[in-house]
Amino acid sequence: MRVALLQGGRSLERGVSLRSGQRVSEALRDLGHEVVAMDLGPDLVSRLESSRPDVAFIALHGTEGEDGTVQAMLELLGIPYTGPGVAACQRCMDKSLAKYILREHGLPTPDWVTYSEAGIRDFGAASTFGTAVRRVGLPLVAKPASQGSSLGVKVVTELAQIPNALITALSYDDRALLETWVSGRELAVSVLGDEALPVVEAIPTESNAYDFEARYEIGAASFECPADLPEEQRDEVERVALAAYEALGCSGFSRVDVILADDGPQVLEVNAIPGLTETSLLPQAAEAAGMDFDQMVEKILQLATGDE
Amino acid sequence: MRSSAMRDMMEITARPEVISLAGGLPDTSTFPTEAFAEEMHRIEKTAVAEVLQYGPTEGSMLVREQIVEVMAAEGTNVEARDVTVTTGGQQAIDLITKVLIDPGDVIVCDAPTYPGAIPTFCSYEADVRQVECDADGMRIDLLEETIATLEAEGRRPKFIYSIPTFQNPGGVTLSLERRRRLVEIAQEKEILVIEDNPYGLLRFEGDPLPTLYSLDGGNYVVYLGTFSKILSAGLRIGWLVTPTPIREKVVLGKQAGDLCTSTLTQDFAGHFFASGRWREYVAELVEIYRARRDVMVGAMAEYFPHGATWNKPQGGLFIWATMPEVLSSEDLLAKALSQNVAFVPGPNAYVDGRGASSMRLNFSGVKEDEIIEGIRRIGQVAREQLKLYETMTSTDEMRLPPRPGDAEADS
């Protein structure tokens, strides 16, 4: 097949995307496909039209690549593409919207409030910070509504830290969440097709086991796959993750991030297009399921083109 | 970069629509193309076989002799045999660190320091201690305190790394008095000083100061130089001037690393410098960079928020600016990138997270209209963030200490 590989882009996750794209490109060539690599730029549509690909492999992360922008263009051009559709991308990209949908489906997610820059700047929303803190509790996590990585995330332990934490979060998006800090085991459930792959656990390294921000700092944790979970707990985590994936309308593949608290799993967010580098969590989970990187890429392509 | 996410963020600066004030690039657009063609023609006629061959590890004698000339232009007299040619100044930093540092050894350097030196020092597992700079460069009183503290622990710095002239990233220059005192300390305490001097010839105004090397006579000072900022960064030619025992180790280290610096680029640079045309070229660069510095400083005065501070360097490539304390330069970079403008956030110039509100801005590699536009956009996002912060902290609730119930709210 001729595959248009979309990589790079203008989001803050451009670097990861280029590495995902590089690895996927190798796999596609190994599989005997013709690869036409494209960055996002003014010539994107004309290049897609002139190269007439059978399918587009989207190895983009963050705004524009993971939020439905590129997906909507591909639909107009009639080019099938990998990963979730336009609406699912939009739902996952907006963490606040995603949590409302999860809650409507009766799925557990930590309590939160959402602030917009406009609300604070123009409508006096800052006078509700105390109410917000009383509602979600301390410590809490401030994060931008739409970033996929650890950028812009701060842990708040007292009310007075809210302005600084919100300035940081609002540097990455015009809306930010204040979310209850839930302690527990950090799990990632990658879903491929309609199946949950083996659960990956992020285990904070000893030196920062009590550091709140370690959860969001890549390299501050080691990964175990499959996670060491009793069967009953594992089933519950997988059930909740698959339900979240479906509730948000995902298809193809995605990754559901979950905290396993004392009273059960809570969904933090769903990454519509998780990292696809050699060391990313989805490829690790696929490997634990007996699928090497090339096989995983082939499966993702099949799910996009419907040739299973 | 401290985190991989921050490193990834900088990838966007490579996109064509981004005005990058983050680089340290010389402007190579005015290099006379006919001079380039002449050198290539000469090579074609007389030196093809030679430039396609390996060369001596220490570097070609022609280039070493020209380095002697370039250093003499700054009043520093060295012998060609003491010069080792390196593949850019970065390899010079790497080699001297490789040769001198064992894991755990202390390196003392400027605060802030050259962001590209930090990964090198860390890769050899050095214990990096940074000494604060002010408008006159590294504070020697604090350096003495640092050395005394180390001595009390039974330790001593393996070397002191400093960029005394038009410092990267601070733009400041070590005063004559401090230069003398630094050299005295080096001699009294028998501590090596690594003087990194990529920008000395790019002086826009004021009188040149003697290099540390010339004040010391080459006993305790190792000198690092480069053609990157006065000719071309793409040729990858730098150098080290060291006392003989160190030079022998450096040459062994270089042999292990890359055998020799490109013979072709050494031939090109050697003959270009021998023609004497470099003096005129550097003078042109100085004019261009001075004008760009003035444009940048003017734009900052117009667009940066009240409470921001910056210096006006007398030479070099960089201005160091500090925003009001409540702003983080890393957050500001995220905002600025959304407006297609980039800079280096301050924490990159420290090993310990300092510099949170500061940024390094490059004026040499960007045209004047883009400098103005870039500074305007940075100023705009900084003002917006400050205004938002003020809005958030001026409510009754945030002015008062949190109520007792806040800390144990139900969750």
Interface residues (C-beta under 8 A of the other chain):
Chain A: R10 S11 L12 E13 R14 G15 V16 L18 D111 E117 I120 R121 G124 A126 S127 F129 G130 V133 R134 R135 V136 G137 L138 S149 S150 L151 G152 E158 L159 A160 I162 P163 N164 L166 I167 T168 L170 S171 Y172 T180 W181 E217 I218 G219
Chain B: S3 S4 A5 M6 R7 D8 M9 M10 E11 I12 R15 V326 L327 S328 D331 L332 A334 K335 L337 Q385 K387 L388 Y389 T391 M392 T393 S394 T395 D396 E397 M398 P401 P402 R403 G405 D406 A407 E408 A409 D410 S411
